[in-house]
Amino acid sequence: MQTKKTEIFHRVMKPLLRVLTLVSALLVMGGSVFAAGSSVSAGLQLSAIAGNVDTSVQQLATVLSDISLIAGVGFVMASFFKFHQHKLNPTQVPISQGVTLLLIGAGLVLFPTMLPTAKNALFGSSAQIAKVGGKQINSIIGTGT
């Protein structure tokens, strides 16, 4: 009984394995053909990609500071609720929970304000932020000549 099932399995699976191998080989060759065709205008595309990455990085910093501000306000509000719970039941809710939430919230709220100050403290007031496609990055990594 077991040998008959094994024989049927091998009879069905061998052609299926050959078909899958052929299809995967065709997909790999087709992908390399498309990749070779797209490298013709790579110079134009690389500059567009660099511009897009530059704007994306600037937008990411804005989004992170906005998220920090919103999360900070949430933590401050949660600390007020914890202080109220401590007032109602001081044995079950320690005051340290409210204080911790308040400190975390204050830090997150002040983070967007403190970021430029920290940049000036670490790198000086003449420090510039290097852009991906800008001239400043060439002075950092060199021109290669």
N, C-alpha and C positions, 0 to 999 in steps of 0.2 A: 504494500500500500504506500509506504513512504517512498520507495524508489519510483513509483509511477507519478507521484506528485512532483518529485524532484525532476523527473524527465520532462514533464509538462512545463514546469517552471523554466527549465533551461531552454526548451524549444520556443517559448514565448519571449523570454528575456534577451536571448542573444540577438535577434533581429531588432528588438527595441533599443538595446544598447548601441547597436551600429547606427541606427537612425539618430539617436541622441548625440552620438559622437560627430556625425556628419553635420547636424544642425549647429552644434556648438562651434565647429570649425568654420562654417559659413558665417556665423555671427562674428567671430573674431576677425576673419578676413574682411568682412564688410565694415567693421569698426575701424580697422586700420586704413581702409580706403577713404573713409570720411575724414579721418584725422589728417591724412596726407593732403586732402583737398582743402582743408580749412587752414593749413599753414601758409597758403599763398599770400594772404593779406594779414599776416600776423603782426606786422609793424603797426598798422592802423589799429588793430584790435588791442594790442598791449597798451597803447596810450589811452585808449578809451577805458580799459580795465583799470589803469592807474588812476584816472580821474574819478571813476566810480568808487574805487576803494577809498580815495581821499575824502570824498563827501560822505561815504558810509561811516568812516572812523569819526568824523566830526559829529555826525548825527548820533552815533553810538554814545559818545560822551554826553551829549544832551539828554539822551534817553536814560542813561545811568544816573545822572544827577536828578532827573525827575522822579525816577523810581526811588532813589534814596530819600527824597523829600516826602513822597507819599508814604513810604514805609515808616519814616520817622514820625510823621503825624499819627499814624496808626499805633505805633508803640507808645507814644505819649498818651493817647486816648486809652489804650489798654492799661497803662499804669494808673490812670485815674480810677478805672474800674477796680483794679487790685487794691488801691488805697481804700475804696469804699467797702470792698469785701473784708479788708482787714479791720475796718471800723466796726462792721457788723459782727464779725466772728474772729477776734484776734488770735485765738488758739489754733484755728485751722489754717489761716492764711498769714504767713509771716510778712512783716513789713519789707523785708529785703526783696521780695518779688516785685513790689511796686517800685522800689528805688532802682532796682536793676532795669526794669522796663523803661523807667523815666530816663536813666542815663543812656541807654541804647537809643531811645528815641531822640534825645537831644543831640547825640553824636551824629545820627543819620540826618537830622534836620540841618545841622551846621556843616555837614560834609561838602555840599556844593559851594558854600561860602568860603570854606577853608582851603579848597583845592588850589585856587590861584595864589593864596598866601603861602601855601606849602611849596608851590613851584618857585616862587620868588625866594623863599628861605633856602631851598636846596640848591638852586641853580643860578640865583642872582636875578636882578631885574632886567638884564639884557638878554636873558635866555629866550630863544625862539623855539616854537614847536615845529619839528621837521615834518614836512608833508611827504606823502609817498612819492609824488611826482615832482616835488619842488627842488629848488637849487640847494636848499639846506641839506638835503640828504646826500648830495655829492660831496659836501665838505665833511660829512661824517664817515662815509664809506669809501670815498675817493672816486676818481674817474676811471681808474684802471689803466692809465697811460704812464 
